[in-house]
Each structure stands twice: as C-alpha cells, then as structure tokens.
C-alpha cells in the first residue's frame, strides 16, 4: 500500500471530522477513503478510529499515530517545496547594499556569471561607505567590511583579509626607509574615516606588539578617495587586501612591514532583522563566497575578471549615496 498516501488520507479524515468530509476535500469517493484507513489499521495491527453513524473518535493509538503522521507529512511537504525551489531560476529584484570600492572592485565584475545563471533576476546596488538602515532602504542583503556594531542585524561572516601598509613606489622612494612600525609615525598618513583602528594601530609579531599613532595628512570619508590619494603619492594608508588587490597587482602601490601583523578585516553578509531571508539573497551570498575566498584572497593579489559578456544594462540599477 502507499504508506504516505494512506497517512495523508487518515490525517485528512481526522482533521475533517468524518470520512465523507475527507472524501469531499480529497475529491475521492467515501468507500475509497474508508478502505484506505481500514488497510492502514490492518497493517499496523491496531484500531485507529472508532466509528458510529454520527461521529468518529480517535483511539489512543490513533491519536499517537496522527501526531507522528502529521510530522512526517509536514516534512515531506517541506522537502518537496525545497526541491522545487532549488530547481527554479531566480527572478524579481535583489537590492544589495555595499561599500562603493568593494562593489566596484569585486561585486560588479562578478555579476556577469551570476546573471547568466539567473537571467530573469534584476539587481539594484545601493552603494555607500556609511552604514545605511537596511529596513528603511528596503535592502535584501548588505555586504559590510569591518566590525559589526548593530546587534539587531542578522549577519554571517564571509571571509577575513589581511590589512596592509600601503603607499605608492614614488612615495616610499621619497621618504626614509620603513623597517619598524615606529618609522610610520613621522610619515604623512591617509586616514580613512570608516576604518576601525582610526589613527592608532597595533603591529604584532610572534614575540611582541607595538602601538603606533599615525600623523594624518589627509582624512577621507570614502575609500575611493583613499585609493586615489595613495596612487597620487600623497601618503601611506592601512587598508585591507580587498581594497588594494588591483593596485598591488599593477604595482601602483607597494607594501611595507610585511613581517608584522595588523588586526584582520572581516567581510560579512548582513540581513535585516525580523524578515525572512529570500532565496535570492542566500544564493547571492553563496556567490560572493566564491568571489572572495575564506581568507579574502580574491584570487591572490588579483581582481576577478569578467568571464563572459556583460549583462544588459537593464538588469542592474546602481545607486550612489
């Protein structure tokens, strides 16, 4: 006999209150429903219901079987729904918030492959180095670098990246050699306003730590301007490898003090609290895990390149704040 089908018929009889009512709900004849429940009772070797001309009552065994059968049927429905969802292509709009530079360097170049897999999906990027209100802005998922201060958000860490001491080759050549962290205190520093650590940074080795307070020459609230100031030789900066991978690869910036460790930078996916996380958001976050490795490699010191033709411009809406 069809065990799952018989369970479903029995559960429907219990919930409908009679065989005739269950038959109407299932669109079957009453004799077929009665036969299925009788066969189920014979198979189990127990009586599940007591029948009278006017009412139907569960036995103790019937009550216990109903409770467990309901769990099994609910699980089967969830499994079927999950399978259907997994095979369905994404559609609709996905609204993503991210810092400007990270989106330009890593999210946008990776979108072609994501949209090839989900051509019916529309992407809206809300780009801002500041922490915007996800609920107020209607954001499905935000990609955030650094410490997460808002405990009301639901977050998952994607990766970690080393922080590096960076300057242009021309900058390093025009200033005294840097061999110890303390040498940086006398050099012009490009301070990124959103960066944890601010003007004081702890450099560590296996044996010791050293706190150095930097002398800011320029203070900038947007990472894009920090990068341009670095390339222009206006000072040195401390940035994550994510932020400088392309500059390192094309030798527009060079590192110093590589034998010292700075606090690592974390990359997280953040979802609005109190809202069901959409499948679109979940799959985009999975996609980002492949873009940025668990240690923030981003392919080593290189930036992901487009592996296919760019999608139609109608698929992506970018908002800069």
BAMAR-682469 format. One record per residue (C-alpha): residue number from 1; residue in one letter; chain; x, y, z. Coordinates in Angstrom, 3 decimals, always signed. Layout:
# residues N
@i=NUM; aa=a; ch=A; x=X; y=Y; z=Z
...
//
This chain:
# residues 321
@i=1; aa=x; ch=A; x=+0.000; y=+0.000; z=+0.000
@i=2; aa=x; ch=A; x=+1.006; y=+3.635; z=-0.454
@i=3; aa=x; ch=A; x=+2.110; y=+4.358; z=+3.106
@i=4; aa=x; ch=A; x=+2.484; y=+8.118; z=+2.674
@i=5; aa=x; ch=A; x=-0.816; y=+8.329; z=+0.787
@i=6; aa=x; ch=A; x=-2.612; y=+6.322; z=+3.476
@i=7; aa=x; ch=A; x=-1.134; y=+8.587; z=+6.159
@i=8; aa=x; ch=A; x=-2.398; y=+11.642; z=+4.270
@i=9; aa=x; ch=A; x=-5.884; y=+10.165; z=+3.947
@i=10; aa=x; ch=A; x=-6.015; y=+9.262; z=+7.637
@i=11; aa=x; ch=A; x=-4.828; y=+12.729; z=+8.691
@i=12; aa=x; ch=A; x=-7.446; y=+14.326; z=+6.418
@i=13; aa=x; ch=A; x=-10.191; y=+12.169; z=+7.977
@i=14; aa=x; ch=A; x=-9.144; y=+13.264; z=+11.464
@i=15; aa=x; ch=A; x=-8.955; y=+16.946; z=+10.521
@i=16; aa=x; ch=A; x=-12.215; y=+16.897; z=+8.526
@i=17; aa=x; ch=A; x=-14.061; y=+15.064; z=+11.287
@i=18; aa=x; ch=A; x=-15.605; y=+12.327; z=+9.112
@i=19; aa=x; ch=A; x=-14.945; y=+10.030; z=+6.171
@i=20; aa=x; ch=A; x=-17.476; y=+11.804; z=+3.997
@i=21; aa=x; ch=A; x=-15.993; y=+15.240; z=+4.683
@i=22; aa=x; ch=A; x=-12.470; y=+13.944; z=+3.975
@i=23; aa=x; ch=A; x=-13.688; y=+12.421; z=+0.707
@i=24; aa=x; ch=A; x=-15.086; y=+15.766; z=-0.411
@i=25; aa=x; ch=A; x=-11.835; y=+17.567; z=+0.427
@i=26; aa=x; ch=A; x=-9.695; y=+14.965; z=-1.367
@i=27; aa=x; ch=A; x=-12.059; y=+14.620; z=-4.306
@i=28; aa=x; ch=A; x=-12.369; y=+10.866; z=-3.789
@i=29; aa=x; ch=A; x=-15.218; y=+8.524; z=-3.008
@i=30; aa=x; ch=A; x=-16.023; y=+7.792; z=+0.607
@i=31; aa=x; ch=A; x=-15.656; y=+4.000; z=+0.171
@i=32; aa=x; ch=A; x=-12.071; y=+4.521; z=-1.089
@i=33; aa=x; ch=A; x=-11.180; y=+6.595; z=+1.977
@i=34; aa=x; ch=A; x=-12.739; y=+4.078; z=+4.366
@i=35; aa=x; ch=A; x=-10.900; y=+1.227; z=+2.623
@i=36; aa=x; ch=A; x=-7.550; y=+3.030; z=+2.838
@i=37; aa=x; ch=A; x=-7.904; y=+3.672; z=+6.581
@i=38; aa=x; ch=A; x=-9.024; y=+0.071; z=+7.181
@i=39; aa=x; ch=A; x=-5.993; y=-1.231; z=+5.301
@i=40; aa=x; ch=A; x=-3.778; y=+1.063; z=+7.373
@i=41; aa=x; ch=A; x=-5.276; y=-0.326; z=+10.574
@i=42; aa=x; ch=A; x=-4.712; y=-3.913; z=+9.405
@i=43; aa=x; ch=A; x=-1.112; y=-3.119; z=+8.504
@i=44; aa=x; ch=A; x=-0.461; y=-1.510; z=+11.901
@i=45; aa=x; ch=A; x=-2.416; y=-4.146; z=+13.811
@i=46; aa=x; ch=A; x=-4.284; y=-1.532; z=+15.850
@i=47; aa=x; ch=A; x=-7.590; y=+0.299; z=+15.637
@i=48; aa=x; ch=A; x=-7.074; y=+3.973; z=+14.886
@i=49; aa=x; ch=A; x=-10.659; y=+5.242; z=+14.957
@i=50; aa=x; ch=A; x=-13.991; y=+4.176; z=+16.361
@i=51; aa=x; ch=A; x=-16.894; y=+4.783; z=+14.017
@i=52; aa=x; ch=A; x=-20.555; y=+5.415; z=+14.735
@i=53; aa=x; ch=A; x=-23.304; y=+6.530; z=+12.401
@i=54; aa=x; ch=A; x=-22.896; y=+10.131; z=+13.546
@i=55; aa=x; ch=A; x=-19.339; y=+10.590; z=+14.782
@i=56; aa=x; ch=A; x=-15.739; y=+9.447; z=+14.596
@i=57; aa=x; ch=A; x=-13.368; y=+9.226; z=+17.554
@i=58; aa=x; ch=A; x=-9.637; y=+8.580; z=+17.743
@i=59; aa=x; ch=A; x=-8.323; y=+5.750; z=+19.868
@i=60; aa=x; ch=A; x=-5.188; y=+6.282; z=+21.960
@i=61; aa=x; ch=A; x=-3.182; y=+4.540; z=+19.228
@i=62; aa=x; ch=A; x=-4.917; y=+6.707; z=+16.623
@i=63; aa=x; ch=A; x=-4.022; y=+9.893; z=+18.483
@i=64; aa=x; ch=A; x=-0.363; y=+8.858; z=+18.757
@i=65; aa=x; ch=A; x=-0.262; y=+7.838; z=+15.084
@i=66; aa=x; ch=A; x=-1.907; y=+11.088; z=+13.982
@i=67; aa=x; ch=A; x=+0.643; y=+13.234; z=+15.834
@i=68; aa=x; ch=A; x=+3.577; y=+11.421; z=+14.228
@i=69; aa=x; ch=A; x=+1.978; y=+11.128; z=+10.798
@i=70; aa=x; ch=A; x=+1.401; y=+14.885; z=+10.784
@i=71; aa=x; ch=A; x=+5.111; y=+15.491; z=+11.397
@i=72; aa=x; ch=A; x=+6.067; y=+13.108; z=+8.581
@i=73; aa=x; ch=A; x=+3.657; y=+14.720; z=+6.108
@i=74; aa=x; ch=A; x=+4.792; y=+18.237; z=+7.008
@i=75; aa=x; ch=A; x=+8.419; y=+17.198; z=+6.489
@i=76; aa=x; ch=A; x=+7.562; y=+15.635; z=+3.133
@i=77; aa=x; ch=A; x=+5.839; y=+18.853; z=+2.007
@i=78; aa=x; ch=A; x=+8.826; y=+20.930; z=+3.098
@i=79; aa=x; ch=A; x=+11.216; y=+18.627; z=+1.234
@i=80; aa=x; ch=A; x=+9.105; y=+18.853; z=-1.918
@i=81; aa=x; ch=A; x=+8.907; y=+22.640; z=-1.678
@i=82; aa=x; ch=A; x=+12.665; y=+22.902; z=-1.155
@i=83; aa=x; ch=A; x=+13.320; y=+20.704; z=-4.186
@i=84; aa=x; ch=A; x=+11.007; y=+22.794; z=-6.365
@i=85; aa=x; ch=A; x=+12.604; y=+26.000; z=-5.110
@i=86; aa=x; ch=A; x=+16.126; y=+24.714; z=-5.760
@i=87; aa=x; ch=A; x=+15.311; y=+23.918; z=-9.373
@i=88; aa=x; ch=A; x=+13.575; y=+27.224; z=-10.065
@i=89; aa=x; ch=A; x=+15.501; y=+30.104; z=-11.592
@i=90; aa=x; ch=A; x=+15.705; y=+33.304; z=-9.614
@i=91; aa=x; ch=A; x=+13.509; y=+36.193; z=-10.675
@i=92; aa=x; ch=A; x=+12.379; y=+39.555; z=-9.350
@i=93; aa=x; ch=A; x=+14.570; y=+42.240; z=-7.788
@i=94; aa=x; ch=A; x=+17.551; y=+41.799; z=-5.458
@i=95; aa=x; ch=A; x=+18.511; y=+45.003; z=-3.622
@i=96; aa=x; ch=A; x=+22.104; y=+44.918; z=-2.360
@i=97; aa=x; ch=A; x=+23.939; y=+47.468; z=-0.218
@i=98; aa=x; ch=A; x=+27.733; y=+47.601; z=-0.295
@i=99; aa=x; ch=A; x=+30.703; y=+49.956; z=+0.097
@i=100; aa=x; ch=A; x=+31.495; y=+51.780; z=-3.144
@i=101; aa=x; ch=A; x=+35.022; y=+50.475; z=-3.757
@i=102; aa=x; ch=A; x=+34.272; y=+46.897; z=-2.777
@i=103; aa=x; ch=A; x=+31.314; y=+46.828; z=-5.125
@i=104; aa=x; ch=A; x=+33.335; y=+48.326; z=-7.991
@i=105; aa=x; ch=A; x=+36.305; y=+46.022; z=-7.494
@i=106; aa=x; ch=A; x=+34.624; y=+42.746; z=-6.596
@i=107; aa=x; ch=A; x=+30.822; y=+42.683; z=-6.826
@i=108; aa=x; ch=A; x=+30.218; y=+44.299; z=-10.223
@i=109; aa=x; ch=A; x=+32.947; y=+42.291; z=-12.060
@i=110; aa=x; ch=A; x=+31.427; y=+39.073; z=-10.659
@i=111; aa=x; ch=A; x=+27.831; y=+39.846; z=-11.649
@i=112; aa=x; ch=A; x=+28.001; y=+38.564; z=-15.262
@i=113; aa=x; ch=A; x=+28.359; y=+34.930; z=-14.203
@i=114; aa=x; ch=A; x=+25.663; y=+35.336; z=-11.537
@i=115; aa=x; ch=A; x=+23.212; y=+36.871; z=-14.011
@i=116; aa=x; ch=A; x=+23.987; y=+34.277; z=-16.670
@i=117; aa=x; ch=A; x=+22.788; y=+31.672; z=-14.149
@i=118; aa=x; ch=A; x=+19.743; y=+33.805; z=-13.232
@i=119; aa=x; ch=A; x=+18.844; y=+35.924; z=-16.296
@i=120; aa=x; ch=A; x=+15.368; y=+36.854; z=-15.001
@i=121; aa=x; ch=A; x=+16.829; y=+38.495; z=-11.897
@i=122; aa=x; ch=A; x=+17.226; y=+42.283; z=-11.630
@i=123; aa=x; ch=A; x=+19.982; y=+43.704; z=-9.426
@i=124; aa=x; ch=A; x=+19.827; y=+47.032; z=-7.619
@i=125; aa=x; ch=A; x=+23.064; y=+48.179; z=-5.966
@i=126; aa=x; ch=A; x=+22.899; y=+50.811; z=-3.230
@i=127; aa=x; ch=A; x=+26.489; y=+51.954; z=-2.757
@i=128; aa=x; ch=A; x=+27.573; y=+53.905; z=+0.307
@i=129; aa=x; ch=A; x=+30.592; y=+53.654; z=+2.606
@i=130; aa=x; ch=A; x=+28.315; y=+54.579; z=+5.511
@i=131; aa=x; ch=A; x=+26.133; y=+52.057; z=+7.348
@i=132; aa=x; ch=A; x=+22.640; y=+52.681; z=+5.986
@i=133; aa=x; ch=A; x=+19.383; y=+51.485; z=+7.567
@i=134; aa=x; ch=A; x=+18.619; y=+48.204; z=+5.796
@i=135; aa=x; ch=A; x=+14.947; y=+48.144; z=+6.741
@i=136; aa=x; ch=A; x=+14.305; y=+51.762; z=+5.824
@i=137; aa=x; ch=A; x=+16.111; y=+51.366; z=+2.477
@i=138; aa=x; ch=A; x=+14.410; y=+48.054; z=+1.646
@i=139; aa=x; ch=A; x=+17.722; y=+46.175; z=+1.392
@i=140; aa=x; ch=A; x=+17.675; y=+42.396; z=+0.933
@i=141; aa=x; ch=A; x=+21.339; y=+41.877; z=+1.878
@i=142; aa=x; ch=A; x=+24.286; y=+44.133; z=+2.660
@i=143; aa=x; ch=A; x=+27.975; y=+43.355; z=+2.246
@i=144; aa=x; ch=A; x=+29.914; y=+45.034; z=+5.023
@i=145; aa=x; ch=A; x=+33.595; y=+45.169; z=+5.875
@i=146; aa=x; ch=A; x=+34.880; y=+45.611; z=+9.401
@i=147; aa=x; ch=A; x=+33.319; y=+45.289; z=+12.826
@i=148; aa=x; ch=A; x=+29.540; y=+44.958; z=+13.016
@i=149; aa=x; ch=A; x=+28.178; y=+47.226; z=+15.725
@i=150; aa=x; ch=A; x=+24.421; y=+46.793; z=+15.202
@i=151; aa=x; ch=A; x=+23.349; y=+43.737; z=+17.196
@i=152; aa=x; ch=A; x=+19.810; y=+43.882; z=+15.767
@i=153; aa=x; ch=A; x=+21.027; y=+42.715; z=+12.353
@i=154; aa=x; ch=A; x=+21.390; y=+39.090; z=+11.292
@i=155; aa=x; ch=A; x=+24.901; y=+38.529; z=+9.949
@i=156; aa=x; ch=A; x=+27.127; y=+35.783; z=+8.627
@i=157; aa=x; ch=A; x=+30.881; y=+36.175; z=+8.178
@i=158; aa=x; ch=A; x=+32.078; y=+35.554; z=+4.634
@i=159; aa=x; ch=A; x=+35.841; y=+35.900; z=+4.949
@i=160; aa=x; ch=A; x=+38.782; y=+37.609; z=+6.581
@i=161; aa=x; ch=A; x=+41.508; y=+39.642; z=+4.900
@i=162; aa=x; ch=A; x=+44.912; y=+40.857; z=+5.998
@i=163; aa=x; ch=A; x=+45.407; y=+44.577; z=+6.479
@i=164; aa=x; ch=A; x=+48.460; y=+46.037; z=+4.745
@i=165; aa=x; ch=A; x=+50.651; y=+49.126; z=+4.997
@i=166; aa=x; ch=A; x=+50.453; y=+50.644; z=+1.528
@i=167; aa=x; ch=A; x=+51.998; y=+53.509; z=-0.424
@i=168; aa=x; ch=A; x=+52.969; y=+54.255; z=-3.980
@i=169; aa=x; ch=A; x=+56.501; y=+53.305; z=-5.076
@i=170; aa=x; ch=A; x=+57.209; y=+57.019; z=-5.577
@i=171; aa=x; ch=A; x=+56.061; y=+57.796; z=-2.038
@i=172; aa=x; ch=A; x=+58.279; y=+55.171; z=-0.453
@i=173; aa=x; ch=A; x=+61.248; y=+56.278; z=-2.586
@i=174; aa=x; ch=A; x=+60.897; y=+59.900; z=-1.478
@i=175; aa=x; ch=A; x=+60.815; y=+59.169; z=+2.265
@i=176; aa=x; ch=A; x=+63.169; y=+57.497; z=+4.754
@i=177; aa=x; ch=A; x=+63.148; y=+53.668; z=+4.727
@i=178; aa=x; ch=A; x=+60.464; y=+51.988; z=+6.826
@i=179; aa=x; ch=A; x=+61.827; y=+48.986; z=+8.709
@i=180; aa=x; ch=A; x=+59.925; y=+49.196; z=+12.017
@i=181; aa=x; ch=A; x=+56.340; y=+50.242; z=+12.803
@i=182; aa=x; ch=A; x=+57.557; y=+53.311; z=+14.675
@i=183; aa=x; ch=A; x=+59.041; y=+54.672; z=+11.431
@i=184; aa=x; ch=A; x=+55.499; y=+55.322; z=+10.190
@i=185; aa=x; ch=A; x=+54.737; y=+57.890; z=+12.898
@i=186; aa=x; ch=A; x=+56.748; y=+60.571; z=+11.090
@i=187; aa=x; ch=A; x=+55.203; y=+59.963; z=+7.657
@i=188; aa=x; ch=A; x=+52.008; y=+61.539; z=+6.229
@i=189; aa=x; ch=A; x=+49.083; y=+59.208; z=+6.795
@i=190; aa=x; ch=A; x=+45.897; y=+58.978; z=+4.719
@i=191; aa=x; ch=A; x=+43.182; y=+58.346; z=+7.306
@i=192; aa=x; ch=A; x=+40.056; y=+56.524; z=+6.182
@i=193; aa=x; ch=A; x=+37.164; y=+57.776; z=+8.286
@i=194; aa=x; ch=A; x=+35.263; y=+54.461; z=+8.363
@i=195; aa=x; ch=A; x=+38.288; y=+52.306; z=+9.207
@i=196; aa=x; ch=A; x=+38.414; y=+50.571; z=+12.604
@i=197; aa=x; ch=A; x=+41.588; y=+51.498; z=+14.454
@i=198; aa=x; ch=A; x=+41.488; y=+55.118; z=+13.346
@i=199; aa=x; ch=A; x=+44.847; y=+56.732; z=+13.931
@i=200; aa=x; ch=A; x=+46.240; y=+54.102; z=+16.333
@i=201; aa=x; ch=A; x=+47.289; y=+50.700; z=+15.069
@i=202; aa=x; ch=A; x=+48.786; y=+47.682; z=+16.819
@i=203; aa=x; ch=A; x=+51.564; y=+45.861; z=+14.948
@i=204; aa=x; ch=A; x=+52.283; y=+42.349; z=+16.177
@i=205; aa=x; ch=A; x=+54.864; y=+39.613; z=+15.782
@i=206; aa=x; ch=A; x=+55.010; y=+36.256; z=+17.491
@i=207; aa=x; ch=A; x=+57.029; y=+37.844; z=+20.304
@i=208; aa=x; ch=A; x=+55.758; y=+41.386; z=+20.750
@i=209; aa=x; ch=A; x=+53.245; y=+44.113; z=+19.920
@i=210; aa=x; ch=A; x=+53.779; y=+47.799; z=+19.202
@i=211; aa=x; ch=A; x=+51.184; y=+50.574; z=+19.209
@i=212; aa=x; ch=A; x=+51.822; y=+53.351; z=+16.704
@i=213; aa=x; ch=A; x=+49.878; y=+56.599; z=+16.432
@i=214; aa=x; ch=A; x=+49.784; y=+57.912; z=+12.869
@i=215; aa=x; ch=A; x=+50.040; y=+61.555; z=+11.769
@i=216; aa=x; ch=A; x=+47.125; y=+62.229; z=+9.415
@i=217; aa=x; ch=A; x=+47.906; y=+64.359; z=+6.400
@i=218; aa=x; ch=A; x=+44.531; y=+63.740; z=+4.781
@i=219; aa=x; ch=A; x=+41.271; y=+62.490; z=+6.271
@i=220; aa=x; ch=A; x=+38.832; y=+60.895; z=+3.829
@i=221; aa=x; ch=A; x=+35.319; y=+59.516; z=+4.341
@i=222; aa=x; ch=A; x=+35.225; y=+57.468; z=+1.108
@i=223; aa=x; ch=A; x=+37.564; y=+54.612; z=+0.280
@i=224; aa=x; ch=A; x=+37.659; y=+55.546; z=-3.412
@i=225; aa=x; ch=A; x=+39.390; y=+58.813; z=-2.486
@i=226; aa=x; ch=A; x=+41.818; y=+56.986; z=-0.183
@i=227; aa=x; ch=A; x=+42.866; y=+54.815; z=-3.094
@i=228; aa=x; ch=A; x=+43.329; y=+57.814; z=-5.399
@i=229; aa=x; ch=A; x=+45.360; y=+59.629; z=-2.735
@i=230; aa=x; ch=A; x=+47.554; y=+56.549; z=-2.418
@i=231; aa=x; ch=A; x=+48.080; y=+56.326; z=-6.161
@i=232; aa=x; ch=A; x=+48.947; y=+60.041; z=-6.223
@i=233; aa=x; ch=A; x=+51.672; y=+59.548; z=-3.608
@i=234; aa=x; ch=A; x=+50.062; y=+61.831; z=-1.006
@i=235; aa=x; ch=A; x=+50.802; y=+59.496; z=+1.874
@i=236; aa=x; ch=A; x=+50.547; y=+55.919; z=+3.089
@i=237; aa=x; ch=A; x=+47.416; y=+54.112; z=+4.269
@i=238; aa=x; ch=A; x=+46.386; y=+50.938; z=+6.050
@i=239; aa=x; ch=A; x=+43.802; y=+49.035; z=+4.042
@i=240; aa=x; ch=A; x=+42.502; y=+45.508; z=+3.626
@i=241; aa=x; ch=A; x=+43.873; y=+43.422; z=+0.793
@i=242; aa=x; ch=A; x=+40.383; y=+43.504; z=-0.755
@i=243; aa=x; ch=A; x=+40.718; y=+47.263; z=-1.111
@i=244; aa=x; ch=A; x=+44.148; y=+47.195; z=-2.713
@i=245; aa=x; ch=A; x=+44.378; y=+43.937; z=-4.669
@i=246; aa=x; ch=A; x=+44.322; y=+45.637; z=-8.061
@i=247; aa=x; ch=A; x=+46.822; y=+48.318; z=-7.028
@i=248; aa=x; ch=A; x=+49.223; y=+45.648; z=-5.764
@i=249; aa=x; ch=A; x=+48.798; y=+43.605; z=-8.935
@i=250; aa=x; ch=A; x=+49.553; y=+46.525; z=-11.252
@i=251; aa=x; ch=A; x=+52.272; y=+47.870; z=-8.922
@i=252; aa=x; ch=A; x=+50.641; y=+51.218; z=-8.307
@i=253; aa=x; ch=A; x=+51.116; y=+50.554; z=-4.591
@i=254; aa=x; ch=A; x=+53.669; y=+48.592; z=-2.619
@i=255; aa=x; ch=A; x=+53.552; y=+47.162; z=+0.889
@i=256; aa=x; ch=A; x=+55.849; y=+47.702; z=+3.844
@i=257; aa=x; ch=A; x=+56.334; y=+45.885; z=+7.173
@i=258; aa=x; ch=A; x=+55.023; y=+42.595; z=+5.797
@i=259; aa=x; ch=A; x=+56.610; y=+40.680; z=+8.696
@i=260; aa=x; ch=A; x=+54.245; y=+42.442; z=+11.127
@i=261; aa=x; ch=A; x=+50.565; y=+41.578; z=+11.602
@i=262; aa=x; ch=A; x=+47.757; y=+44.091; z=+11.843
@i=263; aa=x; ch=A; x=+44.198; y=+43.299; z=+13.005
@i=264; aa=x; ch=A; x=+42.470; y=+41.472; z=+10.154
@i=265; aa=x; ch=A; x=+39.481; y=+42.858; z=+8.291
@i=266; aa=x; ch=A; x=+36.260; y=+40.857; z=+8.235
@i=267; aa=x; ch=A; x=+33.716; y=+40.718; z=+5.453
@i=268; aa=x; ch=A; x=+30.124; y=+39.920; z=+6.387
@i=269; aa=x; ch=A; x=+26.751; y=+39.498; z=+4.760
@i=270; aa=x; ch=A; x=+24.079; y=+41.305; z=+6.789
@i=271; aa=x; ch=A; x=+20.323; y=+40.816; z=+6.564
@i=272; aa=x; ch=A; x=+17.535; y=+42.973; z=+8.011
@i=273; aa=x; ch=A; x=+16.265; y=+41.575; z=+11.297
@i=274; aa=x; ch=A; x=+12.714; y=+40.313; z=+11.514
@i=275; aa=x; ch=A; x=+12.451; y=+39.494; z=+7.828
@i=276; aa=x; ch=A; x=+12.605; y=+36.114; z=+6.103
@i=277; aa=x; ch=A; x=+15.849; y=+35.873; z=+4.154
@i=278; aa=x; ch=A; x=+14.969; y=+35.416; z=+0.485
@i=279; aa=x; ch=A; x=+16.418; y=+32.694; z=-1.676
@i=280; aa=x; ch=A; x=+17.752; y=+35.441; z=-3.947
@i=281; aa=x; ch=A; x=+19.790; y=+36.867; z=-1.064
@i=282; aa=x; ch=A; x=+21.012; y=+33.445; z=+0.066
@i=283; aa=x; ch=A; x=+22.255; y=+32.499; z=-3.403
@i=284; aa=x; ch=A; x=+23.936; y=+35.862; z=-3.898
@i=285; aa=x; ch=A; x=+25.821; y=+35.392; z=-0.619
@i=286; aa=x; ch=A; x=+26.875; y=+31.910; z=-1.755
@i=287; aa=x; ch=A; x=+28.083; y=+33.503; z=-4.980
@i=288; aa=x; ch=A; x=+30.128; y=+36.044; z=-3.018
@i=289; aa=x; ch=A; x=+31.802; y=+33.240; z=-1.064
@i=290; aa=x; ch=A; x=+33.230; y=+32.008; z=-4.367
@i=291; aa=x; ch=A; x=+34.372; y=+35.531; z=-5.298
@i=292; aa=x; ch=A; x=+36.205; y=+36.151; z=-2.024
@i=293; aa=x; ch=A; x=+37.896; y=+33.102; z=-0.524
@i=294; aa=x; ch=A; x=+37.734; y=+32.321; z=+3.214
@i=295; aa=x; ch=A; x=+40.939; y=+34.295; z=+3.833
@i=296; aa=x; ch=A; x=+39.994; y=+37.094; z=+1.484
@i=297; aa=x; ch=A; x=+42.350; y=+36.035; z=-1.286
@i=298; aa=x; ch=A; x=+40.268; y=+37.396; z=-4.181
@i=299; aa=x; ch=A; x=+42.414; y=+35.230; z=-6.397
@i=300; aa=x; ch=A; x=+45.593; y=+36.211; z=-4.556
@i=301; aa=x; ch=A; x=+46.504; y=+39.822; z=-5.351
@i=302; aa=x; ch=A; x=+44.379; y=+39.950; z=-8.459
@i=303; aa=x; ch=A; x=+40.878; y=+41.182; z=-9.117
@i=304; aa=x; ch=A; x=+38.265; y=+38.810; z=-10.593
@i=305; aa=x; ch=A; x=+37.846; y=+39.425; z=-14.309
@i=306; aa=x; ch=A; x=+34.701; y=+39.158; z=-16.389
@i=307; aa=x; ch=A; x=+34.421; y=+35.628; z=-17.726
@i=308; aa=x; ch=A; x=+31.624; y=+36.406; z=-20.153
@i=309; aa=x; ch=A; x=+29.922; y=+39.281; z=-21.896
@i=310; aa=x; ch=A; x=+28.375; y=+41.886; z=-19.575
@i=311; aa=x; ch=A; x=+24.617; y=+41.553; z=-18.965
@i=312; aa=x; ch=A; x=+22.166; y=+44.017; z=-20.405
@i=313; aa=x; ch=A; x=+22.273; y=+47.359; z=-18.637
@i=314; aa=x; ch=A; x=+18.580; y=+46.946; z=-17.787
@i=315; aa=x; ch=A; x=+19.466; y=+44.211; z=-15.308
@i=316; aa=x; ch=A; x=+21.439; y=+46.406; z=-12.911
@i=317; aa=x; ch=A; x=+20.460; y=+49.598; z=-11.147
@i=318; aa=x; ch=A; x=+23.248; y=+51.296; z=-9.208
@i=319; aa=x; ch=A; x=+22.570; y=+53.970; z=-6.614
@i=320; aa=x; ch=A; x=+25.372; y=+56.064; z=-5.139
@i=321; aa=x; ch=A; x=+24.836; y=+57.967; z=-1.908
//
